[in-house]
């Protein structure tokens, strides 16, 4: 099991994950990143646009292993 940190940013503001979360199966990182994004949107609610926000997932060494947008690209839908 590895520990990952899920930081969120729009390039100007940051919501940092100082503790992280143990994830047994790395393929579940996108699912957890979506849950983190949803939690931030709920906590910081009242914003009209989340398109600039993304979750950056980092492993124990600080290496970025995933970058995921809060809002899926409409063109990909």
C-alpha positions in Angstrom: 0.0 0.0 0.0 1.3 3.4 -0.9 0.4 6.9 0.5 -0.6 9.6 -2.0 -1.4 13.3 -1.4 -4.3 14.9 -3.3 -3.6 18.6 -3.8 -6.1 20.9 -5.5 -5.4 24.2 -7.4 -6.6 26.6 -10.0 -3.2 28.1 -10.4 -3.9 30.9 -7.9 -5.4 29.2 -5.0 -4.5 25.8 -3.4 -6.1 23.3 -1.1 -3.2 21.1 0.1 -3.5 17.6 1.5 -0.9 17.5 4.3 -1.7 13.9 5.4 -2.5 12.0 2.2 -4.3 8.7 1.9 -3.2 5.1 1.7 -4.2 3.6 -1.7 -3.8 -0.1 -2.2 -4.6 -0.2 -5.9 -3.1 2.7 -7.9 -5.8 2.2 -10.6 -8.2 3.7 -8.0 -6.4 7.1 -7.9 -8.7 8.7 -10.5 -11.7 7.6 -8.5 -10.3 9.1 -5.3 -9.2 12.3 -7.1 -12.9 12.7 -8.2 -14.0 12.3 -4.6 -11.5 14.9 -3.5 -12.6 17.4 -6.2 -16.2 16.9 -5.1 -15.3 17.5 -1.5 -13.5 20.7 -2.4 -16.4 21.9 -4.5 -18.8 21.3 -1.7 -16.6 22.9 1.0 -15.7 26.0 -1.1 -19.2 26.1 -2.8 -20.6 29.2 -4.3 -18.1 29.4 -7.2 -19.6 29.7 -10.6 -16.8 28.0 -12.5 -14.6 25.1 -11.6 -13.0 24.6 -15.0 -9.6 25.9 -14.0 -9.3 23.6 -10.9 -7.5 20.3 -11.0 -6.3 17.6 -8.6 -2.6 16.8 -8.6 -1.8 13.5 -7.0 1.7 13.0 -5.6 3.4 9.8 -4.3 5.5 9.6 -1.2 8.6 11.1 -2.9 6.6 14.1 -4.1 6.5 12.9 -7.7 3.3 13.8 -9.5 1.5 10.6 -10.7 -1.8 12.0 -11.8 -3.3 15.3 -12.9 -7.0 15.4 -13.2 -9.4 18.2 -14.0 -12.3 18.9 -11.6 -14.7 19.3 -14.5 -14.3 16.8 -17.4 -13.6 18.4 -20.7 -16.9 18.9 -22.5 -15.3 18.0 -25.8 -14.4 14.6 -24.5 -18.0 13.9 -23.2 
